[in-house]
């Protein structure tokens, strides 16, 4: 990811705000990232973070679907490593809505895309999330 991209900068600032316990600031930064998105790539990233600060399971699902739809519209390798996390979040959103079939489907899609994620902490976190999600809905 390009650290000079304004959307990425806003999302990075938003993640920092989250880690510092400033949820309202994070929500505003992610909303600004969404508003400044000029491409499907930018919108995919921004929507992924906007989803984290929604109040209802339906809104969370909406924004996770938006992120996934925007990733699908990119049509290049820049988003390949995003898919496991995007599918994981879709699975969790469906799980929270009680739709076990769709939750399981999306957790399985996430698992199938893990080859696109390099080894390391991020991959470990996503793998663990997929594993736990599948255990909950199986």
N, C-alpha and C positions, 0 to 999 in steps of 0.2 A: 504494500500500500504506500502511496505517495504521501509522506508526512507534510508536504507543502499544500496538499489539497485542502481547501477551506472546510469542506464537509468533514474530512478526517480529523482536522484540527479541532473542530467543534465537538466531535464525538470523543476524541481523546480527552478534551477538557471535561466533558460530561462524565466520562468514566472516572476521572480524578475526583470530581465532585461527589460521585457515588461513594467512592472509597473513603472520602472524608465525612460521609454522613450528610451531605448537602443534597438531599433528594430533589428538592424544588429547583435548585440551580441546575442539576443534571437534567431534569425534565425540560427546562427552558432551553438548555444548550442543544439537546437532541431535537427539540422542535425547530430551533433555528437551523440546524443541519438539514432537516427535512425541507424547510422553506428555501434554503440556498441550493438544494440539489438541482443540477443542470443536466444530469444524465441518469440513465437507469442504474448504472453502477453506483453513483452517489446516493440515489434514492434507496437502493437496496441496503446500503450500510446504514443510512439514517433511519429507515423504517425499522430495521432490526433493533436499534436502540430505543426508538420511540415506543415500541411494543412493551418494553420493560417498565414503562411508567403509566400504563393504562389502569383504569379502575375496575373494569369488568372483564370477565373471561371472554366475552364476545368481542370487546375492543382489542384485547390482547391477540385473539385469533385474527381479527381483521388486519392488524399491523404486521403480524408474522406472515400472513398470506401476502400482503403487499410486498414485504421484503423478498419473499420467495418468487413472486411474479416478476419483480424487477430484476432479480438474479437471472431468471429464465430469459428475460429480454436482452441481456448483455451479449450473449452468444460468443463469449470468448473465455479463455482460461483464467482471467482475473478473478472470477468468482468460484472456481472449482473448489477451493479450500473452504468456502463459506457454506456449501451445501450441507455438510453434516450438522453444523450448528443450526442452520435454518430449519432443516427437517426435525431436529431435536426439539426446537422451540414450537414447531407446529404440533408435534406429538404431545408435548406437555399442554399446549392450549386445548387440544381435543380431549386429552385426559381430564383436564379441569372442567370441561363441559360434559363429561360423562360419556363421550363417544369413544369407547374402548377400541372399536374396530379401526377407526381412522387414526387413533393414537398409536396403536400397534403398527399400522401400515407406515406411518411417518417415522417411527423409531427404527423400523426395519430399513427404510430408505436411507436414514442417517447412517446406520451401520454399513450399508452397502457403499457409501461414499467415503468412508474413513481412509481409504487408500490415498485420497487427495490431501490428507492432513499430515504434515511432517511430525515426526516423533518430538516429544517435549511436553511441557506443562499444559499448554492449550489442548493438545490432542488427548492427553490423559484425562483432562476435565470433561471433554466432550464424550470420550469413550465411556467414562464412568456414568455420565448422565444418560447415555443410551442404554447401558446395561441396567441401571436402576429403573429406567422407564419401562423397558421390556419386562422386567420382573414384576412391576406393578400391574401391568395390563395383561399379563399372560395367565 
